[in-house]
Amino acid sequence: MISVIDYGMGNLWSVSKGLERAGAEVKVTTKANDILISDGVVLPGVGAFHRAMENLEKTGIIPAIHEVIKKRIPFFGICLGYQLLFEASEEGGGSKGLGVLKGTVKRFKGKIRIPQMGWNEVSILKETPLLKAVQIPLYMYFAHSFYVEPGDPDNVAAQTFYGKNYASLVSKDNVYGIQPHPEKSGEQGLKILKNFCETCTNRERN
């Protein structure tokens, strides 16, 4: 069973339906006990970073998130959920994140349209279970005004160019994060969700 964390800001329906299409049994939940017994956990999200952290704190689920990651249960942050994995964001004058990964979330600058909306290429830099057997070139759907600047370049599995190259997918041990929306990215996005489900199944077998 894969738990999708509900903290009042996620695109829960599309993410859960995408995971179901990928073959997963899905439970949308706000309960720590649910995610602690899951085979995998997904943190989706749309909206403001600081409000998302406030909502997560209100649910009381943050300690369980850290425990899940410590237990090596596959954890997947999508869009805002990806950004929340890092230490802080410039949004709202500065907000503290979950601190699972080192790095900062920054706002796009320069002569580009903000937010980035639409399809763009995801250029693969290193192998990771999420990108197994995806079609190259890989194009996915984006909708965001902020990007992640990871503290550890070794965690960056793919990048995207939008005014500058930035990390659009990270992978470290059992933690994965992706900026574009796989649930809105057609067959290749579905393949990424299937790959995540496979990592969860493999862990269960082991």
N, C-alpha and C positions, 0 to 999 in steps of 0.2 A: 504494500500500500504506500502511495506517495501522498504526503501531506502538502497542501497549498495553504500558506499562512494568510489568514484574513485579518488585516489590521485597519480596514476601512478605506484603503487607498489603492487596492490592487485591481487589475483588470482580470478579476477572478474567473468570470464565465469563460472568456476566450482562452485563458491559460489552462483551466481545468478541462475544457473540451478538447483542446489540442493534445493534452496528455492522454486523455481517454482515446482519442484517435490513434495515438501512438501505442496503445495497448495497455495502458496503466489503469489500475484501480486507484481512484482519486478520492481524497477526503479534504474538503475545505474546512479549516479549523482555526480557532483562536486559543486552543487549549495546549498547554505545554506537554501534558501527558500523551496527547495524540502524536506530536512530532517526535517525542522521545522513543516511541515504539515503531516509527515509520521505517520503511526501507529506503526512503529518500525524501527530501524536503525541498520545496520551491518557495522562494520569496519573490513574488511579483511586485508591481508597483507603477503607479503613474501619479504625478503631482509634485508637491514641494518636499524637499529633503527634510527640512526641520519639522514640518507637520507629520511626516511619516515617522520620524524618530519619536516624537511626542506620543503618537498613537501606539507605537510598539511598546513604549514604556508603560502606557496605561494598561495594555493587555497583560503585562507581567511576563511576557514570553521571551524576553531577551536572554536571561540566564539559560533557558532551555535551548536557544539557538546556539550559544557557545558550547553547551554540553553535547548537542548533536554533532557539531563539528569536531569536538574532541574525541567523540566515539567513532569517528571516521564514517559516519553516515553521509552518503552523497548529498551535497547541498548546492542548490542552483539559484543564483540571483538573476532576475531578468529586469532590464531597463532600470527604473529607480531602485528596484531590489538589488541590482548589481552595484549601483553607486553606494547604497547603504552599507555594503560590506567593508568600505574603507574608513579611514580614521576621521575624516572631516570633509566638509563642503564649504565653498565660498558663498553658497546661496544663503540669503537672509542675513548677511553680515557675519556668517561663520556658524556652523553647526557641527556638533560632534556626531560621528557615525558609530557603527558597531565595532570598528577596529579589528575585524577579522583579518584583513589584509592591510599592509602599509600603503599609504597613498592619499591623495587629496582629489576632491571633485572640483573642477573649475568651470567657469562660464566661457563659452566661445567668445572670441573677440575678432575684430577685423571686418573686412568688407565681404561678409557672407550673410546669408539670410538666416536669422535665428527666430524660431528653432529650426534645426535640421529636420525636415519632414520628407519622407519618401524613401525610395530605394537607393542603395549605395553598395559598393563592393566591400566585402570583408576579405582582406588579404591574409592568408594563413602564414604564420611565421614559424610555428612548431607543431608537432603532433600532440593531439590531446584526444581523449575518448569522445568528446562531444562532436568532433569534426571528422570522425571516422567515415570514410566513403562518401563524403559530401561532394557535390558537383563543383568543379572548378572551371571558370571563375564563380565564386559564391556571391550572390546578391541577396540582401535582406532589407527588411523595412525598418526605418528609423523614425523616431519622434522624440526629440530631446533638445534642450538648450545648454546642457552641461555635459562635460566629458570627464573621464577619469584619467588622472596622471599617477600611475602606480609607483610606489616607492622601490619596488623590486622588478626590474625589467625582465628577469627570468620568468616571471609569472604571466607575461603577455604572450598569448597564443595566436592572436590575430589583431590586425589594425585596420583602420579605415581612414581615408583622406577626406576631410571637410575643412578646408582652410589650412589644415595641418594634419599630419598623421597622429592619430590617437589610438589608445588601446580599446578595441571594441569587443575583445573576449579575453578573459584571463582564466588560468587553470593552475591550481596549486593543491596537490594531494587530492582530497575529496571535495574541494571547494571549486565551483565554477561560477563564472559571472559573464553575462553577455549584455551589451548595450542595445542592439536591435531587438525586435520582437519576433522570436521564432514562430509564435502562434499566429502571426500575421504575414509570414514569409513563405507561403506556399509549400511545395513538396520538400524543398531543402530545409525550411524551418521545421517541418514535421520530422525530417530525418534527424535533426539535432535533438529534438524531443525524444525520439526513439532511442538515440544513442544514450541520452541521460537515463532513460528507463532501463536500458541494458546494463549500465553501471550499477544501478540499484539491484537488479536481478542477480548480477554476478556476485555482488557483496552478500546477498542473501544465501546464495549457494555455498559461498566460502565459509 
